[in-house]
Amino acid sequence: MAYQLRCDSCDLDREFADWADANRYASDHEAEFTEHWVSIHDLQHA
């Protein structure tokens, strides 16, 4: 499966093959930039 991260406050637009990796990266991004909200999109169901 493929997952895409998108941030509501910057130009983050990145794909991951594994949900756990996508979730970890999203959490790290939100921890570093506390005003940002990252969504994870399942590209298989897009």
PQR file with spaces between the fields and no chain letter, atoms N, CA, C, O and H, PARSE charges and radii, in Angstrom:
ATOM       1  N    MET     1       0.840   -1.193    0.000 -0.4000 1.5000
ATOM       2  CA   MET     1       0.000    0.000    0.000 -0.0000 2.0000
ATOM       3  C    MET     1       0.880    1.250    0.000  0.5500 1.7000
ATOM       4  O    MET     1       2.061    1.192    0.344 -0.5500 1.4000
ATOM       5  N    ALA     2       0.308    2.337   -0.377 -0.4000 1.5000
ATOM       6  CA   ALA     2       1.018    3.609   -0.380 -0.0000 2.0000
ATOM       7  C    ALA     2       0.211    4.629    0.411  0.5500 1.7000
ATOM       8  O    ALA     2      -1.017    4.668    0.348 -0.5500 1.4000
ATOM       9  H    ALA     2      -0.651    2.384   -0.657  0.4000 1.0000
ATOM      10  N    TYR     3       0.935    5.446    1.152 -0.4000 1.5000
ATOM      11  CA   TYR     3       0.317    6.472    1.984 -0.0000 2.0000
ATOM      12  C    TYR     3       0.984    7.800    1.697  0.5500 1.7000
ATOM      13  O    TYR     3       2.202    7.878    1.538 -0.5500 1.4000
ATOM      14  H    TYR     3       1.933    5.414    1.203  0.4000 1.0000
ATOM      15  N    GLN     4       0.179    8.838    1.633 -0.4000 1.5000
ATOM      16  CA   GLN     4       0.687   10.177    1.348 -0.0000 2.0000
ATOM      17  C    GLN     4       0.427   11.075    2.540  0.5500 1.7000
ATOM      18  O    GLN     4      -0.670   11.093    3.098 -0.5500 1.4000
ATOM      19  H    GLN     4      -0.811    8.775    1.762  0.4000 1.0000
ATOM      20  N    LEU     5       1.454   11.821    2.921 -0.4000 1.5000
ATOM      21  CA   LEU     5       1.330   12.811    3.990 -0.0000 2.0000
ATOM      22  C    LEU     5       1.123   14.178    3.375  0.5500 1.7000
ATOM      23  O    LEU     5       1.775   14.540    2.395 -0.5500 1.4000
ATOM      24  H    LEU     5       2.345   11.807    2.467  0.4000 1.0000
ATOM      25  N    ARG     6       0.210   14.933    3.959 -0.4000 1.5000
ATOM      26  CA   ARG     6      -0.001   16.327    3.564 -0.0000 2.0000
ATOM      27  C    ARG     6      -0.141   17.162    4.821  0.5500 1.7000
ATOM      28  O    ARG     6      -0.832   16.779    5.765 -0.5500 1.4000
ATOM      29  H    ARG     6      -0.319   14.639    4.755  0.4000 1.0000
ATOM      30  N    CYS     7       0.515   18.294    4.822 -0.4000 1.5000
ATOM      31  CA   CYS     7       0.474   19.203    5.962 -0.0000 2.0000
ATOM      32  C    CYS     7      -0.396   20.400    5.612  0.5500 1.7000
ATOM      33  O    CYS     7      -0.369   20.895    4.485 -0.5500 1.4000
ATOM      34  H    CYS     7       1.077   18.605    4.055  0.4000 1.0000
ATOM      35  N    ASP     8      -1.172   20.861    6.598 -0.4000 1.5000
ATOM      36  CA   ASP     8      -2.059   22.003    6.362 -0.0000 2.0000
ATOM      37  C    ASP     8      -1.335   23.343    6.414  0.5500 1.7000
ATOM      38  O    ASP     8      -1.908   24.370    6.049 -0.5500 1.4000
ATOM      39  H    ASP     8      -1.194   20.459    7.514  0.4000 1.0000
ATOM      40  N    SER     9      -0.072   23.346    6.867 -0.4000 1.5000
ATOM      41  CA   SER     9       0.621   24.616    7.090 -0.0000 2.0000
ATOM      42  C    SER     9       1.898   24.785    6.280  0.5500 1.7000
ATOM      43  O    SER     9       2.511   25.851    6.324 -0.5500 1.4000
ATOM      44  H    SER     9       0.394   22.513    7.164  0.4000 1.0000
ATOM      45  N    CYS    10       2.313   23.760    5.543 -0.4000 1.5000
ATOM      46  CA   CYS    10       3.523   23.891    4.732 -0.0000 2.0000
ATOM      47  C    CYS    10       3.380   23.017    3.492  0.5500 1.7000
ATOM      48  O    CYS    10       2.319   22.441    3.252 -0.5500 1.4000
ATOM      49  H    CYS    10       1.814   22.894    5.507  0.4000 1.0000
ATOM      50  N    ASP    11       4.437   22.919    2.712 -0.4000 1.5000
ATOM      51  CA   ASP    11       4.356   22.185    1.449 -0.0000 2.0000
ATOM      52  C    ASP    11       4.744   20.715    1.584  0.5500 1.7000
ATOM      53  O    ASP    11       5.111   20.087    0.591 -0.5500 1.4000
ATOM      54  H    ASP    11       5.299   23.387    2.906  0.4000 1.0000
ATOM      55  N    LEU    12       4.672   20.154    2.790 -0.4000 1.5000
ATOM      56  CA   LEU    12       4.959   18.733    2.984 -0.0000 2.0000
ATOM      57  C    LEU    12       3.998   17.902    2.143  0.5500 1.7000
ATOM      58  O    LEU    12       2.780   18.015    2.284 -0.5500 1.4000
ATOM      59  H    LEU    12       4.374   20.664    3.597  0.4000 1.0000
ATOM      60  N    ASP    13       4.544   17.078    1.280 -0.4000 1.5000
ATOM      61  CA   ASP    13       3.768   16.193    0.416 -0.0000 2.0000
ATOM      62  C    ASP    13       4.685   15.018    0.108  0.5500 1.7000
ATOM      63  O    ASP    13       5.479   15.063   -0.831 -0.5500 1.4000
ATOM      64  H    ASP    13       5.533   16.986    1.166  0.4000 1.0000
ATOM      65  N    ARG    14       4.564   13.969    0.911 -0.4000 1.5000
ATOM      66  CA   ARG    14       5.517   12.862    0.838 -0.0000 2.0000
ATOM      67  C    ARG    14       4.784   11.528    0.890  0.5500 1.7000
ATOM      68  O    ARG    14       3.771   11.395    1.576 -0.5500 1.4000
ATOM      69  H    ARG    14       3.918   13.932    1.674  0.4000 1.0000
ATOM      70  N    GLU    15       5.305   10.531    0.153 -0.4000 1.5000
ATOM      71  CA   GLU    15       4.697    9.211    0.124 -0.0000 2.0000
ATOM      72  C    GLU    15       5.537    8.201    0.893  0.5500 1.7000
ATOM      73  O    GLU    15       6.765    8.279    0.920 -0.5500 1.4000
ATOM      74  H    GLU    15       6.128   10.639   -0.405  0.4000 1.0000
ATOM      75  N    PHE    16       4.843    7.245    1.520 -0.4000 1.5000
ATOM      76  CA   PHE    16       5.473    6.151    2.241 -0.0000 2.0000
ATOM      77  C    PHE    16       4.794    4.855    1.827  0.5500 1.7000
ATOM      78  O    PHE    16       3.597    4.842    1.539 -0.5500 1.4000
ATOM      79  H    PHE    16       3.845    7.182    1.498  0.4000 1.0000
ATOM      80  N    ALA    17       5.549    3.771    1.797 -0.4000 1.5000
ATOM      81  CA   ALA    17       4.986    2.463    1.471 -0.0000 2.0000
ATOM      82  C    ALA    17       4.344    1.827    2.694  0.5500 1.7000
ATOM      83  O    ALA    17       3.453    0.988    2.555 -0.5500 1.4000
ATOM      84  H    ALA    17       6.522    3.781    2.031  0.4000 1.0000
ATOM      85  N    ASP    18       4.776    2.208    3.879 -0.4000 1.5000
ATOM      86  CA   ASP    18       4.328    1.581    5.116 -0.0000 2.0000
ATOM      87  C    ASP    18       3.602    2.596    5.993  0.5500 1.7000
ATOM      88  O    ASP    18       4.085    3.712    6.186 -0.5500 1.4000
ATOM      89  H    ASP    18       5.499    2.890    3.992  0.4000 1.0000
ATOM      90  N    TRP    19       2.431    2.207    6.530 -0.4000 1.5000
ATOM      91  CA   TRP    19       1.649    3.114    7.369 -0.0000 2.0000
ATOM      92  C    TRP    19       2.414    3.517    8.630  0.5500 1.7000
ATOM      93  O    TRP    19       2.360    4.677    9.039 -0.5500 1.4000
ATOM      94  H    TRP    19       2.038    1.300    6.374  0.4000 1.0000
ATOM      95  N    ALA    20       3.123    2.577    9.246 -0.4000 1.5000
ATOM      96  CA   ALA    20       3.857    2.880   10.475 -0.0000 2.0000
ATOM      97  C    ALA    20       4.913    3.960   10.222  0.5500 1.7000
ATOM      98  O    ALA    20       5.082    4.861   11.043 -0.5500 1.4000
ATOM      99  H    ALA    20       3.167    1.635    8.914  0.4000 1.0000
ATOM     100  N    ASP    21       5.619    3.875    9.097 -0.4000 1.5000
ATOM     101  CA   ASP    21       6.614    4.894    8.759 -0.0000 2.0000
ATOM     102  C    ASP    21       5.947    6.240    8.503  0.5500 1.7000
ATOM     103  O    ASP    21       6.450    7.277    8.936 -0.5500 1.4000
ATOM     104  H    ASP    21       5.481    3.143    8.431  0.4000 1.0000
ATOM     105  N    ALA    22       4.823    6.225    7.805 -0.4000 1.5000
ATOM     106  CA   ALA    22       4.091    7.469    7.531 -0.0000 2.0000
ATOM     107  C    ALA    22       3.622    8.099    8.840  0.5500 1.7000
ATOM     108  O    ALA    22       3.746    9.309    9.026 -0.5500 1.4000
ATOM     109  H    ALA    22       4.415    5.383    7.453  0.4000 1.0000
ATOM     110  N    ASN    23       3.090    7.294    9.733 -0.4000 1.5000
ATOM     111  CA   ASN    23       2.605    7.793   11.015 -0.0000 2.0000
ATOM     112  C    ASN    23       3.743    8.375   11.853  0.5500 1.7000
ATOM     113  O    ASN    23       3.595    9.433   12.465 -0.5500 1.4000
ATOM     114  H    ASN    23       2.988    6.311    9.581  0.4000 1.0000
ATOM     115  N    ARG    24       4.868    7.683   11.876 -0.4000 1.5000
ATOM     116  CA   ARG    24       6.030    8.158   12.638 -0.0000 2.0000
ATOM     117  C    ARG    24       6.520    9.505   12.093  0.5500 1.7000
ATOM     118  O    ARG    24       6.800   10.422   12.865 -0.5500 1.4000
ATOM     119  H    ARG    24       4.988    6.824   11.379  0.4000 1.0000
ATOM     120  N    TYR    25       6.622    9.622   10.767 -0.4000 1.5000
ATOM     121  CA   TYR    25       7.083   10.872   10.155 -0.0000 2.0000
ATOM     122  C    TYR    25       6.089   12.002   10.436  0.5500 1.7000
ATOM     123  O    TYR    25       6.494   13.123   10.744 -0.5500 1.4000
ATOM     124  H    TYR    25       6.394    8.877   10.140  0.4000 1.0000
ATOM     125  N    ALA    26       4.804   11.711   10.332 -0.4000 1.5000
ATOM     126  CA   ALA    26       3.779   12.719   10.608 -0.0000 2.0000
ATOM     127  C    ALA    26       3.865   13.190   12.053  0.5500 1.7000
ATOM     128  O    ALA    26       3.796   14.389   12.326 -0.5500 1.4000
ATOM     129  H    ALA    26       4.475   10.801   10.082  0.4000 1.0000
ATOM     130  N    SER    27       4.015   12.250   12.974 -0.4000 1.5000
ATOM     131  CA   SER    27       4.130   12.608   14.397 -0.0000 2.0000
ATOM     132  C    SER    27       5.368   13.452   14.658  0.5500 1.7000
ATOM     133  O    SER    27       5.308   14.431   15.401 -0.5500 1.4000
ATOM     134  H    SER    27       4.070   11.277   12.753  0.4000 1.0000
ATOM     135  N    ASP    28       6.476   13.082   14.056 -0.4000 1.5000
ATOM     136  CA   ASP    28       7.713   13.850   14.219 -0.0000 2.0000
ATOM     137  C    ASP    28       7.563   15.263   13.655  0.5500 1.7000
ATOM     138  O    ASP    28       8.033   16.229   14.257 -0.5500 1.4000
ATOM     139  H    ASP    28       6.525   12.286   13.451  0.4000 1.0000
ATOM     140  N    HIS    29       6.911   15.378   12.508 -0.4000 1.5000
ATOM     141  CA   HIS    29       6.704   16.696   11.884 -0.0000 2.0000
ATOM     142  C    HIS    29       5.844   17.581   12.794  0.5500 1.7000
ATOM     143  O    HIS    29       6.158   18.750   13.013 -0.5500 1.4000
ATOM     144  H    HIS    29       6.529   14.593   12.020  0.4000 1.0000
ATOM     145  N    GLU    30       4.761   17.011   13.316 -0.4000 1.5000
ATOM     146  CA   GLU    30       3.876   17.779   14.196 -0.0000 2.0000
ATOM     147  C    GLU    30       4.558   18.139   15.507  0.5500 1.7000
ATOM     148  O    GLU    30       4.266   19.188   16.081 -0.5500 1.4000
ATOM     149  H    GLU    30       4.505   16.061   13.138  0.4000 1.0000
ATOM     150  N    ALA    31       5.454   17.299   15.990 -0.4000 1.5000
ATOM     151  CA   ALA    31       6.192   17.604   17.217 -0.0000 2.0000
ATOM     152  C    ALA    31       7.181   18.750   16.986  0.5500 1.7000
ATOM     153  O    ALA    31       7.374   19.600   17.855 -0.5500 1.4000
ATOM     154  H    ALA    31       5.692   16.447   15.524  0.4000 1.0000
ATOM     155  N    GLU    32       7.798   18.761   15.817 -0.4000 1.5000
ATOM     156  CA   GLU    32       8.763   19.816   15.495 -0.0000 2.0000
ATOM     157  C    GLU    32       8.078   21.141   15.174  0.5500 1.7000
ATOM     158  O    GLU    32       8.570   22.207   15.545 -0.5500 1.4000
ATOM     159  H    GLU    32       7.641   18.071   15.111  0.4000 1.0000
ATOM     160  N    PHE    33       6.951   21.071   14.490 -0.4000 1.5000
ATOM     161  CA   PHE    33       6.206   22.261   14.085 -0.0000 2.0000
ATOM     162  C    PHE    33       4.821   22.173   14.732  0.5500 1.7000
ATOM     163  O    PHE    33       3.882   21.656   14.127 -0.5500 1.4000
ATOM     164  H    PHE    33       6.551   20.205   14.189  0.4000 1.0000
ATOM     165  N    THR    34       4.702   22.667   15.933 -0.4000 1.5000
ATOM     166  CA   THR    34       3.510   22.444   16.755 -0.0000 2.0000
ATOM     167  C    THR    34       2.233   23.064   16.194  0.5500 1.7000
ATOM     168  O    THR    34       1.144   22.693   16.630 -0.5500 1.4000
ATOM     169  H    THR    34       5.465   23.087   16.425  0.4000 1.0000
ATOM     170  N    GLU    35       2.323   23.979   15.259 -0.4000 1.5000
ATOM     171  CA   GLU    35       1.138   24.589   14.658 -0.0000 2.0000
ATOM     172  C    GLU    35       0.679   23.846   13.407  0.5500 1.7000
ATOM     173  O    GLU    35      -0.321   24.225   12.798 -0.5500 1.4000
ATOM     174  H    GLU    35       3.208   24.281   14.904  0.4000 1.0000
ATOM     175  N    HIS    36       1.398   22.792   13.016 -0.4000 1.5000
ATOM     176  CA   HIS    36       1.085   22.060   11.792 -0.0000 2.0000
ATOM     177  C    HIS    36       0.226   20.841   12.100  0.5500 1.7000
ATOM     178  O    HIS    36       0.333   20.247   13.172 -0.5500 1.4000
ATOM     179  H    HIS    36       2.210   22.484   13.511  0.4000 1.0000
ATOM     180  N    TRP    37      -0.630   20.476   11.146 -0.4000 1.5000
ATOM     181  CA   TRP    37      -1.481   19.286   11.248 -0.0000 2.0000
ATOM     182  C    TRP    37      -1.249   18.456    9.992  0.5500 1.7000
ATOM     183  O    TRP    37      -1.492   18.923    8.879 -0.5500 1.4000
ATOM     184  H    TRP    37      -0.718   20.959   10.275  0.4000 1.0000
ATOM     185  N    VAL    38      -0.780   17.226   10.174 -0.4000 1.5000
ATOM     186  CA   VAL    38      -0.468   16.352    9.046 -0.0000 2.0000
ATOM     187  C    VAL    38      -1.555   15.298    8.900  0.5500 1.7000
ATOM     188  O    VAL    38      -1.937   14.652    9.875 -0.5500 1.4000
ATOM     189  H    VAL    38      -0.584   16.847   11.078  0.4000 1.0000
ATOM     190  N    SER    39      -2.048   15.127    7.684 -0.4000 1.5000
ATOM     191  CA   SER    39      -3.025   14.067    7.411 -0.0000 2.0000
ATOM     192  C    SER    39      -2.351   12.971    6.592  0.5500 1.7000
ATOM     193  O    SER    39      -1.460   13.231    5.783 -0.5500 1.4000
ATOM     194  H    SER    39      -1.737   15.652    6.892  0.4000 1.0000
ATOM     195  N    ILE    40      -2.801   11.740    6.823 -0.4000 1.5000
ATOM     196  CA   ILE    40      -2.278   10.582    6.109 -0.0000 2.0000
ATOM     197  C    ILE    40      -3.394   10.068    5.200  0.5500 1.7000
ATOM     198  O    ILE    40      -4.492    9.754    5.659 -0.5500 1.4000
ATOM     199  H    ILE    40      -3.525   11.529    7.480  0.4000 1.0000
ATOM     200  N    HIS    41      -3.096    9.988    3.914 -0.4000 1.5000
ATOM     201  CA   HIS    41      -4.074    9.547    2.925 -0.0000 2.0000
ATOM     202  C    HIS    41      -3.652    8.189    2.359  0.5500 1.7000
ATOM     203  O    HIS    41      -2.509    8.002    1.941 -0.5500 1.4000
ATOM     204  H    HIS    41      -2.204   10.243    3.541  0.4000 1.0000
ATOM     205  N    ASP    42      -4.594    7.253    2.355 -0.4000 1.5000
ATOM     206  CA   ASP    42      -4.378    5.934    1.766 -0.0000 2.0000
ATOM     207  C    ASP    42      -4.576    6.075    0.265  0.5500 1.7000
ATOM     208  O    ASP    42      -5.699    6.286   -0.191 -0.5500 1.4000
ATOM     209  H    ASP    42      -5.522    7.406    2.694  0.4000 1.0000
ATOM     210  N    LEU    43      -3.505    5.961   -0.507 -0.4000 1.5000
ATOM     211  CA   LEU    43      -3.581    6.186   -1.941 -0.0000 2.0000
ATOM     212  C    LEU    43      -4.318    5.063   -2.671  0.5500 1.7000
ATOM     213  O    LEU    43      -4.786    5.261   -3.793 -0.5500 1.4000
ATOM     214  H    LEU    43      -2.592    5.789   -0.137  0.4000 1.0000
ATOM     215  N    GLN    44      -4.424    3.916   -2.064 -0.4000 1.5000
ATOM     216  CA   GLN    44      -5.146    2.819   -2.680 -0.0000 2.0000
ATOM     217  C    GLN    44      -6.656    3.092   -2.714  0.5500 1.7000
ATOM     218  O    GLN    44      -7.363    2.589   -3.587 -0.5500 1.4000
ATOM     219  H    GLN    44      -4.044    3.755   -1.153  0.4000 1.0000
ATOM     220  N    HIS    45      -7.139    3.891   -1.757 -0.4000 1.5000
ATOM     221  CA   HIS    45      -8.562    4.215   -1.700 -0.0000 2.0000
ATOM     222  C    HIS    45      -8.855    5.648   -2.127  0.5500 1.7000
ATOM     223  O    HIS    45      -9.929    6.181   -1.850 -0.5500 1.4000
ATOM     224  H    HIS    45      -6.564    4.299   -1.048  0.4000 1.0000
ATOM     225  N    ALA    46      -7.904    6.257   -2.794 -0.4000 1.5000
ATOM     226  CA   ALA    46      -8.075    7.656   -3.206 -0.0000 2.0000
ATOM     227  C    ALA    46      -8.916    7.772   -4.443  0.5500 1.7000
ATOM     228  O    ALA    46      -9.158    8.879   -4.923 -0.5500 1.4000
ATOM     229  H    ALA    46      -7.031    5.824   -3.019  0.4000 1.0000
